[in-house]
């Protein structure tokens, strides 16, 4: 008994394992899983083609000199933007002698400007009037929604009151229809479309929604090798999703992940990885509310100086997120989000907790997102500011005594992605580049620092060893060839990352560069992604395999 006690003390006296790499790996897996399960459709409705407004004739007779143009009508403040189109700098209308064709050109300019804003059923009219006083009065007849309903062929569980941002009597806007369709199509099992039908009164329209749902319950099974050699390399995930469970165009899913292939490695001893995630989200017009909670566990065998011992950990992440679309046009969409979070983690040697590694952190994140379309290209960007607080029982970080970290961090992060599909030599290609960066205003604990190296950051590295510091950036580039069937593609990627900050002084280096080639595809219910990568540049002393491989295989029903 005394010998056993001495052995346990000797094992614990060895340097403690660092759970940071495992926690960051879990965060990366969870982000990718959420991207697969939480679809974000992009709806862009085409504005009806309008004939170009002609230039104002110079020598039209008869004509009247117009010194003032008034755009009136119910809620005419909504259409003030059309004034700039009426009196163009290159072909002004004010001070000109306008006849029938000139007035028609002015009306067409106002009409085209209103349609370009998505108000496709609003009309610009010119009533009979006396132009001898130099004033031209145009009338905007607002196009309004009379009724919103479903077609006779729609499923009986159809419901759209919380999905559509407009109500009866509101101006009919193509941008609001896009938002409504995105809220309805966010559920993969739902197929929906919208028709605009003429109403009884002038300017009124009915919105008819065609809504059909296949199976509301979906199952997805996946297998990949994104785990660690010490806690389980091969992981399987089962995800159960329920679309429209409360008839609110809402989404619920629960997933469970664990390692496969046994729980004892040939060289690493007993090991285990498992975790689960539960998510619920619901839209309301331009708003969206979501709640997500997850728990992850791992265990591994660590070689002590006297005997091996089991080192394990548990982490929990809880978040509540509220977002709102602030602006959208034919080419742009801007949104803002507010997220509250609570993160907890604890680690154990055998069954005894390592109190110095206990963490409980809470705070909020304020974010701004923007998406822009330029021809076939799509540019997406996000800027987030995260602030830790003492709410929800948050405790001080162990690093606060030495000034190396805090449970109340202030972190600014940015993300930008450009996607450009194109054709060349009769083949279809796409280019995608993704840039991420992080800056810090306070010392950061390891879990909050910027990491590079691995499939979720700089590819070409296995992720068993990473570079980690307070700030940094990375750039991922990918060129893909797409088969004409659209079912599979072949891609090549080149990634580069840099870290910096106070703790970077103790690293073996600050930069990593890696390359990858792979294939993605889907066939019926199967989808896959397989790749092989190489490190191209790394610091001396940075441990990395000369070649890495990886795969993700999933089946959905």
C-alpha positions in Angstrom: 0.0 0.0 0.0 2.8 2.4 0.8 4.5 1.6 -2.5 1.3 2.3 -4.4 0.9 5.6 -2.6 4.5 6.6 -3.3 4.0 5.7 -7.0 0.9 7.8 -7.3 2.7 10.8 -5.7 5.6 10.4 -8.1 3.3 10.2 -11.1 1.5 13.4 -10.0 4.8 15.1 -9.3 5.7 14.9 -13.1 4.9 17.9 -15.2 1.1 18.2 -15.8 -0.1 17.5 -19.4 -1.4 20.6 -21.2 -5.1 20.2 -22.2 -5.0 23.3 -24.5 -4.4 21.4 -27.8 -7.2 19.0 -27.1 -9.6 21.8 -26.2 -8.7 23.8 -29.4 -9.2 20.6 -31.5 -12.6 20.1 -30.0 -13.6 23.7 -30.7 -12.5 23.3 -34.4 -14.5 20.1 -34.8 -17.6 21.7 -33.2 -17.4 24.8 -35.5 -17.2 22.6 -38.6 -20.1 20.4 -37.3 -22.3 23.4 -36.7 -21.5 24.7 -40.2 -22.8 21.4 -41.7 -25.9 21.2 -39.5 -26.9 24.9 -39.5 -27.5 25.7 -43.1 -27.5 29.4 -44.1 -29.2 29.8 -47.5 -28.5 32.8 -49.7 -31.6 34.0 -51.6 -31.3 36.7 -54.3 -34.4 37.4 -56.2 -34.0 39.0 -59.6 -35.4 42.4 -60.1 -37.6 42.6 -63.2 -35.7 44.1 -66.1 -36.7 47.7 -66.7 -36.1 49.6 -70.0 -33.3 52.1 -69.6 -34.5 55.7 -69.1 -33.8 57.7 -72.2 -32.1 61.1 -72.1 -34.3 64.2 -72.0 -34.8 65.5 -75.6 -33.2 68.9 -76.3 -35.7 70.5 -78.7 -39.0 69.1 -77.8 -42.2 71.1 -78.6 -44.4 72.0 -77.0 -42.5 72.1 -73.7 -42.5 73.8 -70.3 -39.5 75.0 -68.3 -39.5 73.0 -65.1 -37.9 74.6 -62.0 -39.2 72.1 -59.4 -40.1 68.4 -59.4 -42.2 67.1 -56.5 -42.7 63.5 -55.7 -45.8 63.1 -53.6 -48.1 60.3 -52.4 -48.9 58.3 -49.3 -45.7 57.8 -47.3 -43.7 59.7 -49.9 -40.8 59.9 -47.5 -40.1 56.2 -48.4 -39.3 57.3 -52.0 -37.1 60.4 -51.4 -34.1 58.4 -52.7 -35.6 58.5 -56.2 -35.0 62.3 -56.4 -31.3 61.8 -57.1 -32.2 59.6 -60.1 -34.7 62.1 -61.5 -32.2 65.0 -61.6 -29.1 63.2 -62.8 -25.9 65.2 -62.9 -25.1 64.1 -66.5 -28.6 64.9 -67.8 -30.4 67.2 -65.3 -34.2 67.7 -65.4 -34.4 70.9 -63.4 -34.2 74.0 -65.5 -35.0 72.2 -68.7 -37.9 72.6 -71.0 -39.8 69.3 -70.8 -42.4 68.0 -73.2 -44.2 64.7 -73.3 -41.1 62.6 -73.9 -39.1 64.5 -71.4 -41.7 64.0 -68.7 -41.9 60.3 -69.6 -38.1 60.1 -69.2 -38.2 61.7 -65.8 -41.0 59.3 -64.7 -39.0 56.3 -66.0 -35.9 57.4 -64.0 -38.0 57.5 -60.8 -39.7 54.2 -61.5 -36.4 52.4 -62.3 -34.8 53.8 -59.1 -37.8 52.5 -57.0 -37.7 49.1 -58.6 -34.0 48.8 -58.1 -34.6 49.2 -54.4 -36.9 46.1 -54.5 -40.2 48.0 -54.4 -41.4 46.2 -57.5 -45.1 46.9 -57.3 -44.9 50.7 -56.5 -45.8 52.8 -59.5 -44.9 56.4 -60.5 -47.7 58.4 -62.1 -48.2 61.9 -63.5 -51.7 63.3 -63.0 -53.2 65.9 -65.3 -51.7 69.3 -64.1 -50.8 72.8 -65.1 -47.1 73.1 -65.8 -47.0 76.8 -66.6 -45.8 77.6 -63.0 -42.7 75.5 -63.6 -43.7 72.7 -61.1 -44.0 69.0 -62.1 -45.8 66.8 -59.6 -45.2 63.1 -59.8 -47.3 60.7 -57.6 -45.9 57.5 -56.1 -48.6 54.9 -55.7 -47.3 52.5 -53.1 -47.4 48.8 -53.8 -48.7 47.1 -50.7 -49.3 43.6 -49.3 -53.0 42.8 -49.0 -52.7 39.3 -47.8 -50.1 36.6 -47.1 -51.2 33.0 -47.4 -50.4 29.5 -48.6 -51.3 27.7 -51.9 -53.8 24.9 -51.8 -51.0 22.4 -52.5 -49.0 23.5 -49.4 -48.5 21.0 -46.5 -50.9 21.3 -43.6 -48.0 22.1 -41.1 -47.1 25.3 -43.1 -46.7 28.4 -41.0 -45.0 31.7 -42.0 -46.1 34.4 -39.6 -42.7 34.4 -37.8 -40.7 33.9 -41.0 -42.1 36.8 -43.1 -40.8 40.2 -42.0 -43.8 42.0 -43.6 -47.5 42.1 -42.7 -50.7 43.1 -44.5 -50.6 46.8 -45.4 -46.8 47.0 -45.5 -44.9 48.1 -48.6 -44.1 45.1 -50.8 -40.4 44.8 -51.0 -38.3 42.2 -52.8 -35.7 42.5 -50.0 -38.4 41.4 -47.4 -39.4 38.5 -49.7 -35.7 37.4 -49.8 -35.5 37.5 -46.0 -38.7 35.5 -45.7 -37.5 32.9 -48.2 -34.2 32.5 -46.3 -36.1 31.9 -43.1 -38.3 29.3 -44.7 -35.5 27.6 -46.7 -33.1 27.3 -43.7 -34.6 23.9 -43.1 -33.2 21.3 -45.5 -36.4 19.2 -45.5 -38.5 22.2 -46.7 -39.1 23.3 -50.3 -40.8 26.6 -50.7 -41.4 29.4 -53.3 -43.3 32.6 -53.4 -45.7 34.1 -56.0 -47.0 37.6 -56.2 -50.6 37.8 -57.3 -52.6 41.0 -58.1 -55.0 42.2 -55.5 -58.4 43.8 -55.9 -57.5 47.4 -55.3 -54.8 49.3 -57.3 -51.3 48.8 -55.8 -52.4 45.8 -53.7 -50.8 42.4 -54.1 -51.3 39.0 -52.5 -48.3 36.9 -51.4 -48.9 33.2 -52.0 -46.4 30.8 -50.5 -46.0 27.2 -51.8 -44.6 25.1 -48.9 -43.8 21.4 -48.9 -41.9 19.4 -46.3 -40.5 15.9 -46.8 -39.4 14.1 -43.6 -39.1 16.5 -40.7 -36.6 14.2 -39.0 -33.1 13.8 -40.5 -30.3 11.5 -39.4 -26.6 11.9 -40.3 -23.8 9.6 -39.5 -20.1 10.5 -40.1 -16.7 9.1 -39.6 -13.4 11.0 -39.8 -9.8 11.1 -38.4 -9.8 14.5 -36.9 -9.0 13.2 -33.4 -5.7 13.0 -31.6 -3.4 9.9 -31.4 -3.4 10.2 -27.6 -7.2 10.5 -27.1 -8.6 8.7 -30.1 -7.8 9.4 -33.8 -11.0 8.1 -35.5 -14.2 9.7 -34.5 -17.8 8.9 -35.4 -20.7 11.3 -35.0 -24.5 10.7 -35.0 -26.7 13.8 -35.5 -30.5 13.8 -35.2 -32.2 16.9 -36.6 -35.8 17.9 -36.4 -37.0 20.6 -38.8 -40.0 22.7 -37.9 -40.7 20.9 -34.6 -42.9 23.7 -33.1 -44.2 24.9 -36.5 -42.1 28.0 -36.2 -39.6 27.3 -39.0 -37.4 26.3 -36.1 -34.5 23.9 -36.0 -33.5 21.4 -33.4 -30.6 19.0 -33.5 -28.6 16.8 -31.1 -25.3 15.1 -31.9 -23.1 12.6 -30.2 -19.4 12.0 -31.0 -17.0 9.4 -29.7 -13.8 7.7 -30.8 -13.9 4.3 -32.5 -11.6 1.4 -33.0 -11.3 0.5 -29.3 -10.2 2.4 -26.3 -6.6 1.2 -26.0 -3.9 2.2 -28.3 -0.8 0.1 -29.1 1.5 2.7 -27.7 -0.6 5.3 -25.9 -2.6 3.0 -23.5 -6.2 3.7 -22.6 -7.8 6.6 -24.4 -11.3 8.0 -24.9 -13.0 10.9 -26.6 -16.7 11.6 -26.5 -19.0 14.6 -26.6 -22.5 15.9 -27.5 -24.1 19.1 -28.8 -27.7 20.3 -28.5 -28.9 23.2 -30.6 -32.2 25.1 -31.1 -32.8 28.2 -33.3 -35.9 30.1 -34.5 -36.3 33.1 -36.8 -38.6 36.0 -36.4 -38.6 38.3 -39.4 -35.2 40.0 -39.6 -34.3 38.5 -36.2 -32.9 35.1 -35.3 -32.4 33.5 -31.8 -30.4 30.4 -31.1 -29.2 28.5 -28.1 -26.4 25.9 -28.2 -24.9 23.8 -25.5 -22.1 21.2 -25.8 -20.0 18.9 -23.5 -16.8 17.2 -24.5 -14.7 14.6 -22.5 -11.4 13.1 -23.2 -9.0 10.7 -21.4 -5.5 9.5 -22.1 -2.7 7.5 -20.5 0.3 9.5 -19.5 3.7 7.9 -18.8 4.9 9.0 -15.3 8.4 8.6 -14.0 7.3 5.7 -11.8 4.0 4.4 -13.3 1.5 5.4 -16.0 -1.6 7.3 -14.9 -4.9 8.3 -16.5 -5.3 12.0 -17.4 -8.8 13.2 -18.3 -10.8 16.3 -18.9 -14.3 17.7 -19.4 -15.4 20.9 -21.0 -18.7 22.6 -21.4 -19.7 25.4 -23.8 -23.1 27.2 -23.6 -24.2 30.1 -25.7 -27.2 32.2 -26.4 -27.1 34.3 -29.7 -29.4 37.0 -31.0 -28.8 38.4 -34.5 -30.6 40.9 -36.8 -30.4 41.8 -40.4 -29.9 45.6 -40.5 -29.7 46.2 -44.3 -30.0 44.3 -47.5 -30.0 45.3 -51.1 -29.6 43.4 -54.4 -25.8 43.1 -53.7 -25.3 43.7 -50.0 -26.5 42.3 -46.7 -25.4 43.6 -43.3 -26.2 42.0 -39.9 -25.3 42.5 -36.2 -25.2 39.8 -33.5 -24.9 39.6 -29.7 -23.8 36.4 -28.0 -23.6 35.5 -24.4 -21.4 32.5 -23.4 -20.4 30.4 -20.5 -17.4 28.0 -20.8 -16.2 25.6 -18.2 -13.4 23.0 -18.1 -11.8 20.7 -15.5 -9.1 18.1 -15.6 -8.3 15.1 -13.5 -5.5 12.7 -12.7 -7.2 9.4 -12.0 -10.2 10.6 -10.0 -8.6 13.6 -8.4 -9.2 17.0 -9.9 -6.3 19.2 -10.9 -7.6 22.4 -9.3 -5.0 24.6 -10.9 -6.5 23.7 -14.4 -10.1 24.5 -13.4 -11.7 27.2 -15.5 -15.1 28.9 -15.6 -15.4 31.9 -17.9 -18.4 34.0 -19.0 -18.9 37.0 -21.2 -20.4 38.4 -24.4 -19.5 38.9 -28.0 -20.7 41.7 -30.2 -20.3 41.0 -33.9 -21.0 42.7 -37.3 -21.3 40.6 -40.5 -21.5 41.8 -44.1 -21.9 39.9 -47.4 -21.4 41.5 -50.8 -21.9 40.2 -54.4 -19.8 41.5 -57.3 -20.8 39.7 -60.4 -20.2 36.0 -59.7 -17.9 36.7 -56.7 -19.1 36.7 -53.1 -17.2 38.5 -50.4 -18.1 37.8 -46.7 -16.7 39.5 -43.7 -17.2 39.5 -39.9 -15.7 41.5 -37.1 -16.2 40.4 -33.4 -15.4 41.9 -30.1 -15.4 39.6 -27.1 -15.4 40.7 -23.5 -15.2 38.4 -20.5 -17.1 39.3 -17.3 -17.6 38.0 -13.8 -21.2 36.9 -14.5 -22.6 33.4 -14.1 -20.1 32.5 -11.4 -16.9 33.1 -13.5 -13.7 32.5 -11.5 -10.3 34.0 -11.9 -7.9 32.2 -14.2 -4.8 30.6 -12.6 -2.6 32.7 -14.9 -3.9 36.0 -13.3 -1.4 35.7 -10.4 1.5 35.9 -12.9 -0.1 38.3 -15.3 -0.1 35.7 -18.1 -3.9 35.5 -18.6 -7.3 36.6 -17.4 -10.8 35.3 -17.2 -12.0 38.7 -18.5 -10.3 38.9 -21.9 -10.9 41.6 -24.4 -10.3 40.1 -27.9 -11.0 41.5 -31.4 -11.2 39.0 -34.2 -11.9 39.3 -37.9 -12.8 36.9 -40.7 -13.1 37.5 -44.5 -13.7 35.1 -47.3 -13.8 35.6 -51.1 -15.5 33.0 -53.3 -15.1 33.2 -57.1 -16.5 30.6 -59.5 -15.3 30.8 -63.1 -15.0 28.8 -66.3 -11.8 28.2 -68.3 -11.2 26.0 -71.3 -14.7 24.6 -71.1 -14.2 23.5 -67.4 -15.7 24.8 -64.2 -13.5 26.1 -61.4 -13.8 28.0 -58.2 -11.3 30.0 -56.1 -11.7 30.6 -52.4 -9.6 32.5 -50.0 -10.2 32.9 -46.3 -8.4 35.3 -44.0 -8.7 35.2 -40.2 -7.0 37.4 -37.6 -7.0 38.1 -33.9 -5.8 41.0 -31.7 -5.8 41.1 -27.9 -6.2 44.0 -25.4 -5.5 41.9 -22.3 -3.3 38.9 -21.5 -5.0 35.7 -22.7 -5.2 32.2 -21.3 -4.1 29.4 -23.7 -7.7 28.6 -24.8 -8.2 32.2 -26.0 -5.0 32.5 -27.9 -4.6 32.2 -31.7 -3.5 28.8 -32.9 -2.1 27.6 -36.3 -1.2 24.1 -37.5 -3.9 21.5 -38.4 -6.8 20.9 -40.7 -8.9 23.7 -39.1 -6.2 26.4 -39.5 -3.0 25.9 -41.6 -3.4 22.6 -43.5 -0.5 20.3 -44.1 0.1 19.7 -40.4 -1.3 17.0 -38.2 -2.4 19.3 -35.4 -0.6 17.3 -32.7 1.8 20.2 -32.3 0.7 23.8 -32.9 2.0 27.4 -32.6 -0.1 29.3 -30.1 0.1 33.0 -29.1 -2.0 36.0 -28.2 -2.5 37.4 -31.7 -2.0 36.2 -35.3 -3.5 35.8 -38.7 -3.8 33.1 -41.3 -4.6 32.9 -45.0 -6.2 29.8 -46.6 -6.3 29.6 -50.4 -8.0 26.9 -52.4 -8.5 26.3 -56.2 -11.0 23.6 -57.1 -12.0 21.9 -60.4 -15.7 20.9 -60.5 -17.0 18.0 -62.5 -19.8 18.9 -64.9 -22.3 16.8 -62.9 -21.7 19.0 -59.9 -21.3 15.9 -57.7 -17.5 16.0 -57.0 -14.5 18.2 -57.2 -10.7 18.1 -56.9 -9.0 20.9 -55.0 -5.5 22.2 -54.1 -4.8 24.5 -51.2 -2.0 26.7 -49.9 -2.1 28.0 -46.4 0.1 30.4 -44.3 -0.2 31.5 -40.7 1.7 33.8 -38.3 1.4 34.2 -34.5 2.7 37.0 -32.3 2.4 38.4 -28.8 4.3 38.1 -25.5 4.2 34.3 -25.3 5.4 34.0 -28.9 8.9 34.9 -27.6 9.1 31.5 -26.0 8.0 29.6 -29.2 10.4 27.8 -31.6 9.1 30.0 -34.3 6.1 32.1 -35.5 5.2 31.0 -39.0 3.8 27.9 -40.7 3.1 27.2 -44.4 1.4 24.1 -45.7 -0.2 22.7 -48.8 -3.0 20.2 -49.5 -4.7 18.4 -52.4 -7.9 16.5 -52.0 -11.3 15.6 -53.4 -14.9 16.4 -52.2 -18.1 14.9 -53.5 -21.5 13.5 -52.8 -23.5 10.6 -54.3 -27.1 10.0 -53.2 -26.9 10.1 -49.3 -23.1 9.8 -49.2 -20.6 12.7 -49.1 -16.9 12.8 -48.6 -13.8 14.8 -48.3 -10.3 13.2 -48.5 -7.0 15.0 -48.7 -3.2 14.6 -48.4 -1.0 17.5 -47.2 2.6 18.5 -46.6 4.3 21.1 -44.5 6.2 23.6 -46.7 7.8 25.8 -44.1 8.1 25.4 -40.4 10.5 26.6 -37.7 13.5 24.4 -36.7 12.5 22.2 -33.8 8.8 22.2 -34.7 7.6 18.6 -34.7 5.6 17.8 -37.8 5.0 14.7 -40.0 6.4 14.9 -43.5 3.0 14.0 -44.9 -0.5 14.0 -43.4 -3.7 12.5 -44.7 -7.3 13.0 -43.6 -10.9 12.2 -44.5 -14.5 12.9 -43.6 -17.2 10.5 -44.7 -20.9 11.1 -43.9 -24.2 9.5 -44.7 -27.5 11.3 -44.3 -31.1 10.2 -44.4 
